[in-house]
Each structure stands twice: as structure tokens, then as C-alpha cells.
Amino acid sequence: MDGVTLAFFLAAAFLGGLVSGLSGFAMGLVVSGVWLHIITPDQNALLIVLCGLVTQGSGIWRVRHEMNWRAVLPFIIGGAIGVPAGTALLTTVDQGTLRVTMGVLLVLYSLYGLLRPAIKPVQGSLPVEVSVGVANGLIGGLTGLGGIAVTIWSQLGGGAKDAQRAIFQPVMFATFAMTALSLAVAGAYTGEAMRLYAFALPALTVGLWCGLKLYGKLNDVAFRRVILILLLASGISLVVPTAMRWTSLLG
């Protein structure tokens, strides 16, 4: 990796940390846009998981005063069911169709939320929360976007920004931890991957620190808009590449 390539690699790590510190998620979305042009997909997946443990762990510490593990546990239990199920379905589900469907739903939801900012809070229950956890794990296993479903659910439930992050960040941390263990069993931890992680970690940490500082300046309304914009970006990132491939095949 030459100096210019390394600079882009580190810049992506910094931006990923910044966005995660500010919003609590979307680090993987940010870094993948650059890293997939520099490192292998397997290395990218492993680094996102390892970096995610850092970003989500820091986020949990930031909102520790709002933590309620009884409220979080149903989502984690559901995720423990959904993650392996989603991974098992990878070879049977058409990825192009799945990504476009997910992307369209995310775009529609985020645009609706941005255009109609007043949404009546949705009340949850234990079966519903476990189901959201299962859906969250399924989406993570199938698309790599762990945290999407529980982040949307936290938005629908309303409440202060710290209360929302105290729900979806522990769930995402648990999802990353489960994925890290499965990758270890699969033998994904190579010397080269760990060397890349050692390079990325300082830049990620600085970005994370800056993002958490900016997060402290957001009110609840601004935080909600940041989340919706990032969900919109996630949806577009799922739709556009697949739509371009379909267009090229038709052409």
C-alpha cells in the first residue's frame, strides 16, 4: 500500500469514526465506499466488525446513564436468531433483488420522516421487540447492514437522543461481537488484516472522538434528522449499484 492509498484508507477510517460518533451507526457504510477499492471484501468485512466493536463500545459508554439492559435484551435475543439465519440464507436469496427492496424501503421511510417530522411514537411489546431483533439480525446477515431495523424502531419509538442510542448501540455491539466470533471460527483473522486494523484504529479513534463532541451539540430534533439522512444514504447505497448492474446487463 503506497502513501496515497494509505492516506485514503486512513481518511475513510477517520470519517467512519466521525459519523459513528455523531449518529451511533453507519460507520460500515462510510468506510466501505473507500476500503472496497483498496482491500479485499473479506478484509473489509473483518475490519468493519473490529472497528464496530470500538465505535459501539464507545457509544455505549457515552450513553451509559440511559442504559437499561432489560429493554435491550429482547433485541439481542432476536438478533442471535436472525444473524445465523440471514447468513444461512445468503446462498438462497437473490442479493440484487434483496438489496434493491431494502434500499427502496429505506429511501421511502427516510423521505417520509424528513418531509413529515411529527410521527406519533409507536408502543412496543416483548414479542414485537424480539421480532425486530430477528429482523435486524436477518438484515445484518444478508446485507451486512446490522443495526438498520433496530435504529428505525428506536426512531419510531421516539424519545431523547441518548435514550435511542442506549437501545440500538448495545444491540449493534452484540451483533458485531457475534459476527467477530463467527469470523474467528472461519479463520478470517490473518496477519495482514490485523496489520490493517492497527493502521485504521488511531484514525478511527480520532474521528470517533470528534463525532462524539459534535453529538453533544445536537438537540433531539437535529439528531433525528441526522439519522434519517444517514438511513436515506444507506438506502441509496443499496439501490444504485444493483440498478447500475441491471442496466448494464439490459444494455
Buried (B, 14 or more C-beta within 10 A) or exposed (E): EEEEEEEBBBBBBBBBBBBBBBBBBBBBBBBBBBBBEBBEEEBBBBBBBBBBBBBBBBBBEBBEEBBEEEBBBBBBBBBBBBBBBBBEEEEEEEEBEBBBBBBEBBBEBBBEBBEEEEEEEEEBEEEBBBBBBBBBBBBBBBBBBBBBBBBBBBBBBBBEBBBBBBBBBBBBBBBBBBBBEBBEEEEBEEEEBBEBBEBBBEBBBBBBEBBBEBBEEBEBEEBBBBBBBBBBBBBBBBBEBBBEEEEEEEE
